[in-house]
Amino acid sequence: MLYNSFLFKFSSVDSKTYPASKRTRWEILEELHNQTNWYDVEHDGWRLPANEEPHDWCGSWQTKGCLNVEGHAHTEYRGKIYIKTYQRSCYRASCEKCYMKWIAREANKATRRIQKYEEISGKNAKHIIISPPYWLRFSSDKELKKQARLRLEEAGCIGGTMIFHPFRFNKEQKLWYYSPHFHVVGFGWIIGTDEIYKQKGWIIKNKGFRDSTFSTFFYILSHAGIKKRSHTVTWFGGLSYSKLKVEKELETDVCPLCNLKLEPLSFFKHGEPPPPDAEIEMFVDPDGWSPKFASGLYYANKGIDLRL
């Protein structure tokens, strides 16, 4: 069988198992979506993630790879090509099908930025929640953000990221309601919060250090506010874009043998099944594989009759 040879990675999206008593993040989010007013709650254009229909291609399984057989000749996979299957995603926060990939991508980028500052400063990031007084609740999100940054500076926060949360969840009523606040992953001693509350009415809660920065961001983003033409994740202070430069991640969408960029591929061979709907990376014979957007001349030169 074609897909039993040269397999070095295989993982199905449904292959993980969990203890019956422990619900996955996905299960918890699905419950919050389907058993609450998740899809209906809105304020001034702000909504919760996963509130729009996906594109018809979202989640479809695709294949990309490297057809550079000559470039693989010096390896143990001589004469083979590299293929990789994946699910196509729009990476929109609003997409019901792709929002989890948006969360993971944003959490990864934010984690790298936090870790970079930790390396430079020798400090550890804290999770902070800051909420405005009731008389400011219906101010614009821009004004709330401006005031929140001032209060954070007064409390000793020297920089970090702010993620706006327009809504809170009432567990008893299973209801999301408007209650603006910000989740912050930032740095600095958080002091004088009682005095800030007495004088300005702002509530600042220092949740302290977290075992996993990525998991913290994943949680925060899972029910963050999203709005068209507004950034969900913003940076300030010592972690602003003008003050902290983070190297781009190395290109991962390349062939592990020759380092060429992967291209979309199609498989057409009579009697052979296409790749399964699962995440696979493997080296296979090149027969039957071609660039996805190849012309008819390409197939003719290969002696492939598409009419068969």
C-alpha positions as CSV (number, residue, x, y, z in Angstrom):
1,M,0.0,0.0,0.0
2,L,1.2,3.4,-0.9
3,Y,0.6,5.0,2.5
4,N,2.3,2.4,4.6
5,S,5.7,3.1,3.2
6,F,8.2,5.6,4.4
7,L,5.9,6.9,7.1
8,F,7.6,9.0,9.8
9,K,4.7,11.0,11.2
10,F,1.0,10.3,11.6
11,S,-1.6,11.9,13.8
12,S,-5.3,12.0,13.4
13,V,-7.3,14.8,14.8
14,D,-9.5,12.3,16.6
15,S,-6.6,10.0,17.8
16,K,-6.0,11.6,21.2
17,T,-7.7,10.0,24.2
18,Y,-8.5,11.7,27.5
19,P,-9.7,10.5,30.9
20,A,-13.5,10.4,31.0
21,S,-13.4,12.8,33.9
22,K,-11.4,15.4,32.1
23,R,-13.0,17.5,29.4
24,T,-11.0,18.9,26.6
25,R,-10.8,22.6,25.8
26,W,-12.8,21.8,22.7
27,E,-15.6,20.1,24.6
28,I,-15.8,23.0,27.1
29,L,-15.9,25.6,24.3
30,E,-18.5,23.6,22.4
31,E,-20.7,23.6,25.5
32,L,-20.3,27.3,26.0
33,H,-21.2,27.9,22.4
34,N,-24.2,25.7,22.2
35,Q,-25.8,26.0,25.6
36,T,-25.5,29.8,26.1
37,N,-26.2,33.1,24.3
38,W,-22.7,32.9,22.8
39,Y,-23.8,33.7,19.2
40,D,-26.2,36.5,20.2
41,V,-24.3,38.6,22.7
42,E,-22.9,41.8,21.1
43,H,-21.9,45.4,22.2
44,D,-20.8,48.1,19.8
45,G,-19.7,45.6,17.2
46,W,-17.8,43.5,19.7
47,R,-18.7,39.8,19.7
48,L,-17.2,36.5,20.9
49,P,-15.1,34.3,18.5
50,A,-16.6,31.6,16.3
51,N,-19.8,33.5,15.5
52,E,-19.8,33.2,11.7
53,E,-20.3,30.5,9.1
54,P,-17.1,29.0,7.6
55,H,-16.1,29.2,4.0
56,D,-17.1,26.1,2.1
57,W,-13.4,25.1,1.9
58,C,-12.6,25.6,5.6
59,G,-11.4,22.3,7.1
60,S,-11.0,20.6,3.8
61,W,-8.0,18.2,3.5
62,Q,-5.2,19.3,1.2
63,T,-1.8,18.0,0.3
64,K,1.4,19.9,-0.2
65,G,4.9,18.7,-0.8
66,C,8.2,18.7,-2.6
67,L,8.7,17.1,-6.0
68,N,12.4,17.7,-6.1
69,V,13.5,14.1,-6.5
70,E,17.0,15.2,-7.7
71,G,17.5,17.2,-4.5
72,H,16.7,14.2,-2.4
73,A,19.3,11.9,-4.1
74,H,21.9,12.4,-1.5
75,T,19.6,11.2,1.3
76,E,18.3,7.8,2.4
77,Y,15.0,8.8,0.6
78,R,16.6,8.8,-2.8
79,G,14.0,8.7,-5.6
80,K,11.2,9.8,-3.2
81,I,9.2,12.9,-2.9
82,Y,8.0,14.5,0.3
83,I,4.2,15.0,1.0
84,K,2.3,16.6,3.9
85,T,-1.4,16.6,4.4
86,Y,-3.2,19.4,6.3
87,Q,-6.6,21.0,6.9
88,R,-7.1,24.3,5.1
89,S,-8.0,27.2,7.3
90,C,-9.1,30.8,6.9
91,Y,-7.6,31.6,10.4
92,R,-10.5,34.0,11.1
93,A,-11.4,34.5,14.7
94,S,-15.0,34.7,13.7
95,C,-15.1,31.3,11.8
96,E,-16.9,28.5,13.6
97,K,-14.6,26.0,12.1
98,C,-11.2,27.7,12.1
99,Y,-11.3,29.8,15.3
100,M,-9.3,27.3,17.2
101,K,-6.4,27.6,14.7
102,W,-6.7,31.4,15.1
103,I,-6.4,31.0,18.8
104,A,-3.4,28.7,18.6
105,R,-1.6,30.9,16.1
106,E,-2.1,34.1,18.1
107,A,-1.2,32.4,21.3
108,N,2.0,31.1,19.8
109,K,3.0,34.6,18.5
110,A,2.2,36.2,21.8
111,T,4.1,33.6,23.8
112,R,7.2,34.1,21.7
113,R,7.1,37.8,22.3
114,I,6.6,37.3,26.1
115,Q,9.4,34.8,26.2
116,K,11.7,37.1,24.3
117,Y,11.2,39.9,26.9
118,E,11.7,37.3,29.7
119,E,15.1,36.4,28.2
120,I,16.1,40.0,27.9
121,S,14.9,41.3,31.3
122,G,15.2,38.2,33.5
123,K,11.7,38.9,34.7
124,N,8.7,36.6,34.7
125,A,5.3,37.5,33.2
126,K,2.2,37.8,35.3
127,H,-1.5,37.4,34.4
128,I,-3.4,40.5,35.4
129,I,-7.1,41.4,35.1
130,I,-8.1,45.0,35.2
131,S,-11.8,46.2,35.2
132,P,-13.1,49.8,35.0
133,P,-15.5,51.4,37.5
134,Y,-19.2,51.1,36.7
135,W,-19.5,54.7,35.7
136,L,-17.0,54.2,32.8
137,R,-18.4,50.9,31.6
138,F,-20.0,52.4,28.5
139,S,-17.1,54.4,27.5
140,S,-15.6,53.5,24.1
141,D,-13.1,50.6,24.0
142,K,-10.4,53.1,23.0
143,E,-11.0,55.2,26.0
144,L,-11.2,52.2,28.3
145,K,-7.9,51.0,26.9
146,K,-6.2,54.4,27.4
147,Q,-7.4,54.6,31.0
148,A,-6.5,51.0,31.7
149,R,-2.9,51.6,30.6
150,L,-2.6,54.6,32.9
151,R,-3.9,52.6,35.9
152,L,-1.5,49.8,35.0
153,E,1.5,52.2,34.9
154,E,0.4,53.5,38.3
155,A,0.4,50.0,39.6
156,G,3.9,49.3,38.4
157,C,3.3,47.4,35.2
158,I,6.1,48.2,32.8
159,G,4.7,46.6,29.7
160,G,2.9,43.6,28.2
161,T,-0.1,42.7,26.1
162,M,-3.8,43.8,26.6
163,I,-6.7,41.7,25.4
164,F,-10.1,43.3,25.6
165,H,-13.0,41.2,27.0
166,P,-16.3,42.9,26.6
167,F,-18.3,40.1,28.2
168,R,-18.3,37.9,31.4
169,F,-20.2,34.7,31.9
170,N,-22.9,34.1,34.6
171,K,-22.5,30.4,35.4
172,E,-25.9,30.1,37.2
173,Q,-27.9,31.7,34.4
174,K,-25.5,30.4,31.6
175,L,-25.5,33.8,30.2
176,W,-22.9,36.1,28.7
177,Y,-23.4,39.8,29.6
178,Y,-21.6,43.0,28.9
179,S,-19.0,43.7,31.5
180,P,-15.8,45.2,29.9
181,H,-12.4,44.3,31.3
182,F,-8.9,43.6,30.1
183,H,-6.7,40.5,30.5
184,V,-3.0,41.5,30.7
185,V,0.1,39.3,30.4
186,G,2.7,41.7,31.6
187,F,5.7,42.6,33.7
188,G,6.6,44.6,36.8
189,W,5.7,44.7,40.5
190,I,1.9,45.2,40.8
191,I,1.4,47.5,43.8
192,G,-1.0,50.1,45.2
193,T,-4.1,48.4,43.7
194,D,-6.2,49.2,46.8
195,E,-5.3,52.9,46.6
196,I,-6.0,52.9,42.8
197,Y,-9.5,51.4,43.5
198,K,-10.3,53.9,46.2
199,Q,-9.2,56.9,44.1
200,K,-10.1,55.8,40.5
201,G,-12.5,52.9,40.9
202,W,-10.5,50.5,38.8
203,I,-10.1,47.0,40.0
204,I,-6.7,45.3,39.3
205,K,-6.2,41.7,40.1
206,N,-2.8,40.1,40.0
207,K,-3.3,36.5,39.1
208,G,0.5,35.9,39.5
209,F,2.8,33.7,37.5
210,R,1.5,30.9,35.3
211,D,3.0,27.5,34.5
212,S,2.3,27.9,30.8
213,T,2.3,31.2,29.0
214,F,0.8,29.5,25.9
215,S,-2.1,28.0,27.9
216,T,-2.8,31.3,29.5
217,F,-3.1,33.0,26.1
218,F,-5.2,30.1,24.8
219,Y,-7.6,30.6,27.7
220,I,-7.7,34.4,27.3
221,L,-8.2,34.3,23.6
222,S,-10.9,31.6,23.7
223,H,-13.5,34.2,24.8
224,A,-11.8,37.5,23.9
225,G,-13.7,40.2,22.1
226,I,-13.4,40.4,18.4
227,K,-14.5,43.3,16.2
228,K,-14.0,44.1,12.5
229,R,-11.0,46.4,11.9
230,S,-10.0,46.1,15.6
231,H,-7.0,44.3,17.0
232,T,-7.7,41.7,19.6
233,V,-4.1,41.6,20.9
234,T,-2.3,44.8,21.5
235,W,1.1,45.6,23.1
236,F,2.3,48.4,25.3
237,G,5.2,49.7,27.3
238,G,8.5,47.7,27.0
239,L,6.8,45.1,24.8
240,S,5.4,47.6,22.2
241,Y,6.5,47.0,18.6
242,S,8.6,50.1,18.6
243,K,10.6,48.9,21.6
244,L,10.9,45.1,21.3
245,K,11.9,43.4,18.1
246,V,11.3,39.6,17.9
247,E,12.9,37.6,15.2
248,K,10.5,35.9,12.7
249,E,9.9,32.2,13.2
250,L,11.9,30.0,10.9
251,E,10.1,28.9,7.8
252,T,8.5,25.6,8.6
253,D,6.6,25.1,5.3
254,V,9.7,23.7,3.6
255,C,11.0,20.3,2.6
256,P,13.0,18.6,5.4
257,L,15.5,17.3,2.9
258,C,16.2,20.1,0.4
259,N,14.7,23.1,2.2
260,L,12.6,24.1,-0.8
261,K,9.2,25.7,-0.1
262,L,6.4,23.2,-0.3
263,E,3.8,23.6,-3.1
264,P,0.2,22.4,-3.4
265,L,0.0,18.9,-4.9
266,S,-2.5,16.6,-6.6
267,F,-2.6,12.8,-6.7
268,F,-4.0,11.0,-9.7
269,K,-3.3,7.4,-10.2
270,H,-5.8,4.7,-11.2
271,G,-6.3,2.1,-8.5
272,E,-4.6,4.0,-5.7
273,P,-6.5,5.9,-3.0
274,P,-5.8,9.5,-2.2
275,P,-4.2,10.4,1.1
276,P,-6.5,9.8,4.1
277,D,-8.1,12.7,6.0
278,A,-5.5,12.9,8.7
279,E,-2.2,14.7,9.4
280,I,0.5,12.8,7.6
281,E,4.1,13.5,6.6
282,M,5.8,10.9,4.5
283,F,8.2,10.1,1.6
284,V,6.6,8.3,-1.3
285,D,7.2,7.4,-4.9
286,P,6.7,10.3,-7.3
287,D,4.4,8.4,-9.6
288,G,0.9,9.9,-9.7
289,W,1.9,13.2,-8.0
290,S,1.9,16.6,-9.7
291,P,1.6,20.3,-8.9
292,K,-2.0,21.1,-8.0
293,F,-2.2,23.9,-10.5
294,A,-0.3,22.2,-13.3
295,S,-1.4,22.8,-16.9
296,G,-2.7,20.1,-19.3
297,L,0.6,20.2,-21.0
298,Y,2.3,19.1,-17.8
299,Y,0.2,16.0,-17.7
300,A,0.6,15.3,-21.5
301,N,4.4,15.5,-21.1
302,K,4.1,13.0,-18.2
303,G,2.0,10.7,-20.4
304,I,-1.1,11.0,-18.1
305,D,-4.5,10.8,-19.8
306,L,-6.9,12.6,-17.5
307,R,-9.9,11.3,-19.5
308,L,-9.3,7.7,-18.2
